[in-house]
Amino acid sequence: MPDSVSSSLDSSLRIGVLGCGPVAQAAHFEACRKADNAELYALCDVANDLRERMAAVHQPQVQYGSYEDMLSDPSVDAVIVATADAFHVPAARQAVEAGKHVLVEKPLGTDLDACLDLRERVQMNDVVLQVGHMKRFDPGLEYARDFIGEQLGEMFAFKAWYADSSHRYDMTDATQPVIVQSDQARTPEDDPKADLAHYYMRAHGSHLFDTTQFLGGSIEAVRARHTNEAGPHCWFIDVAFTDGTLGHLDLTVAVRMDWHEGFEIYGEQGSVQGKTFNPWYFKASEVDCFSESDEQYHRPLGSDAHFYRRQVEGFANTILNGTPQQGTGIDDGIAVVRAMIATARSVDSEQWVDLNQVQGSL
Ligand SMILES: NC(=O)c1ccc[n+]([C@@H]2O[C@H](COP(=O)([O-])OP(=O)(O)OC[C@H]3O[C@@H](n4cnc5c(N)ncnc54)[C@H](O)[C@@H]3O)[C@@H](O)[C@H]2O)c1
């Protein structure tokens, strides 16, 4: 860890948030303010009107219109990159080279080579990089992961699904704060929604793949089919896990019904069934874990399900106390990027695609 960073750390991580857009407003500002081992030290956005309003509400110690200026502030220990996907890798790279730890929104990136280059820089600068797959901090998923490790025995089958709802904006508008927009906000040159299949894969598929590897282990290859003939985009994805587990994933955006996300996992000594809710309900997944050892189902309550706050606390814990990284590290972030690219290639070729063979971007 660079001296400039280690010497400034105490019991609370001073975070600078890059981007005052919707995800920062609905998740990260509050998460940093509620975290018991971090503080919202700085926020940054080129959009002056937006930044001023967010600073008035969240009262950071400092605010910056320039990212470079925020990175030059020695009091900033770590940054959260809360910008559009196309800016994730460049912004993370700048932070890493300034010796700052980084929590970068998902997906890690869109271009595989750029992600691999970022990994080298993370290693060279000896900083922590975590990807914002906050579902790893869902207490239901944490419980399922522990049960799988301790009681499931050998896993042989894994099914997971993630279907956004046609009514999702009714739901999120009801629970999120009123989102402030600005005409001055920086947006990518290319419209991220120009290719909707790719956009949905990055926005939603990235979560599905990360949950899959969190619970099921590493993915070796995928074979995918895709349709949007009826409007919604739907992928059915066969998954070959590295350990031989059979896998099947369903990604649909959006089903004409409620949010539909969950998993069923079968093992030699038990099974796990999970139902995950729209994240903006801040409700832990309902997870039923059956164990042959006591012939009982086990289900946690998971009352504290502020995934975004718990994600920040986990990130800070890794940096401050050296706690093993529970969040998605750079290798798993890269594996998600590989899985998304492999799925797109497989849709085109109708063949199995090995994740280690893919190149290019999504
Ligand atoms: N984990 C989740 O649950 C979740 C939910 C929603 C969105 N996201 C992710 O969050 C990310 C951000 O989403 P959003 O909708 O808030 O983005 P956005 O593009 O609407 O807002 C980003 C803000 O960052 C500012 N910005 C960008 N680059 C800057 C720079 N170099 N310097 C200063 N300011 C800069 C822009 O001006 C803008 O105001 C996306 O990658 C998305 O995938 C994650």
The ligand as an SDF file (V2000), in Angstrom:
LIG
                    3D

 44 48  0  0  0  0  0  0  0  0999 V2000
  -25.2780   -1.5530   -8.3790 N   0  0  0  0  0  0  0  0  0  0  0  0
  -26.4830   -1.1210   -8.7190 C   0  0  0  0  0  0  0  0  0  0  0  0
  -27.4740   -1.5370   -8.1650 O   0  0  0  0  0  0  0  0  0  0  0  0
  -26.6160   -0.0780   -9.7800 C   0  0  0  0  0  0  0  0  0  0  0  0
  -27.8430    0.5230  -10.0010 C   0  0  0  0  0  0  0  0  0  0  0  0
  -27.9140    1.5200  -10.9630 C   0  0  0  0  0  0  0  0  0  0  0  0
  -26.8000    1.8780  -11.6950 C   0  0  0  0  0  0  0  0  0  0  0  0
  -25.6210    1.2460  -11.4650 N   0  0  0  0  0  0  0  0  0  0  0  0
  -24.4100    1.6150  -12.2340 C   0  0  0  0  0  0  0  0  0  0  0  0
  -24.0090    2.8980  -11.8230 O   0  0  0  0  0  0  0  0  0  0  0  0
  -23.3080    3.5400  -12.8720 C   0  0  0  0  0  0  0  0  0  0  0  0
  -23.6800    5.0150  -12.8850 C   0  0  0  0  0  0  0  0  0  0  0  0
  -25.0400    5.1550  -13.1450 O   0  0  0  0  0  0  0  0  0  0  0  0
  -25.7650    6.5860  -13.1540 P   0  0  0  0  0  0  0  0  0  0  0  0
  -27.0800    6.3340  -13.7880 O   0  0  0  0  0  0  0  0  0  0  0  0
  -25.7220    7.2130  -11.8170 O   0  0  0  0  0  0  0  0  0  0  0  0
  -24.7940    7.3990  -14.1600 O   0  0  0  0  0  0  0  0  0  0  0  0
  -24.9450    8.8360  -14.8380 P   0  0  0  0  0  0  0  0  0  0  0  0
  -24.1170    8.7660  -16.0700 O   0  0  0  0  0  0  0  0  0  0  0  0
  -26.3680    9.2560  -14.9390 O   0  0  0  0  0  0  0  0  0  0  0  0
  -24.2640    9.8360  -13.7720 O   0  0  0  0  0  0  0  0  0  0  0  0
  -22.8710    9.9080  -13.6180 C   0  0  0  0  0  0  0  0  0  0  0  0
  -22.4340   11.3100  -13.1840 C   0  0  0  0  0  0  0  0  0  0  0  0
  -21.0080   11.2940  -13.1690 O   0  0  0  0  0  0  0  0  0  0  0  0
  -20.5430   12.5290  -13.7050 C   0  0  0  0  0  0  0  0  0  0  0  0
  -19.2100   12.3000  -14.2900 N   0  0  0  0  0  0  0  0  0  0  0  0
  -18.8720   11.3440  -15.2020 C   0  0  0  0  0  0  0  0  0  0  0  0
  -17.5590   11.3970  -15.4580 N   0  0  0  0  0  0  0  0  0  0  0  0
  -17.0510   12.4180  -14.7090 C   0  0  0  0  0  0  0  0  0  0  0  0
  -15.7420   12.9610  -14.5370 C   0  0  0  0  0  0  0  0  0  0  0  0
  -14.6660   12.4800  -15.1700 N   0  0  0  0  0  0  0  0  0  0  0  0
  -15.5960   13.9730  -13.6870 N   0  0  0  0  0  0  0  0  0  0  0  0
  -16.6360   14.4730  -12.9970 C   0  0  0  0  0  0  0  0  0  0  0  0
  -17.8940   14.0100  -13.1310 N   0  0  0  0  0  0  0  0  0  0  0  0
  -18.1020   12.9890  -13.9590 C   0  0  0  0  0  0  0  0  0  0  0  0
  -21.5580   12.9350  -14.7400 C   0  0  0  0  0  0  0  0  0  0  0  0
  -21.5410   14.3310  -14.9540 O   0  0  0  0  0  0  0  0  0  0  0  0
  -22.8680   12.4210  -14.1240 C   0  0  0  0  0  0  0  0  0  0  0  0
  -23.5260   13.4290  -13.3680 O   0  0  0  0  0  0  0  0  0  0  0  0
  -23.5770    2.7300  -14.1430 C   0  0  0  0  0  0  0  0  0  0  0  0
  -22.4080    2.0530  -14.5180 O   0  0  0  0  0  0  0  0  0  0  0  0
  -24.6230    1.6960  -13.7220 C   0  0  0  0  0  0  0  0  0  0  0  0
  -24.3910    0.4110  -14.3050 O   0  0  0  0  0  0  0  0  0  0  0  0
  -25.5150    0.2910  -10.5220 C   0  0  0  0  0  0  0  0  0  0  0  0
  1  2  1  0
  2  3  2  0
  2  4  1  0
  4  5  1  0
  4 44  2  0
  5  6  2  0
  6  7  1  0
  7  8  2  0
  8  9  1  0
  8 44  1  0
  9 10  1  0
  9 42  1  0
 10 11  1  0
 11 12  1  0
 11 40  1  0
 12 13  1  0
 13 14  1  0
 14 15  2  0
 14 16  1  0
 14 17  1  0
 17 18  1  0
 18 19  2  0
 18 20  1  0
 18 21  1  0
 21 22  1  0
 22 23  1  0
 23 24  1  0
 23 38  1  0
 24 25  1  0
 25 26  1  0
 25 36  1  0
 26 27  1  0
 26 35  1  0
 27 28  2  0
 28 29  1  0
 29 30  1  0
 29 35  2  0
 30 31  1  0
 30 32  2  0
 32 33  1  0
 33 34  2  0
 34 35  1  0
 36 37  1  0
 36 38  1  0
 38 39  1  0
 40 41  1  0
 40 42  1  0
 42 43  1  0
M  CHG  2   8   1  16  -1
M  END
$$$$
